[in-house]
Amino acid sequence: MKCITKTLALLALSAAPAFAEDEPTDAQYDAFVTAITANDCEMTEAEAEMLLPSVGLDQDTSGMIAAELIDEDLAELSEDGETFYLLTEECDE
């Protein structure tokens, strides 16, 4: 897994219908959110490269989930694009 930022950039340039057949499963979505929540609701690129594959998530799937969370205003990237912040209810506590 190279980085969430590059994946998000590619997703932003790609048409959404291209991913319609390969959408992440609910289990993958939950694994992504759980992994980031357990990491104090944020994750750097380096952490993502180590942690996300251990919960069964590859770069493409992670990027799709991250983009979806950002689109839903449930996450954001740092200004430098290096850190992904989860903004869910659990992370607001």
Summary of the structure (lengths in Angstrom):
residues: 93
radius of gyration: 12.1
end to end distance: 30.0
largest distance: 36.2
contacts: 258
relative contact order: 0.22
helix: 61%
strand: 11%
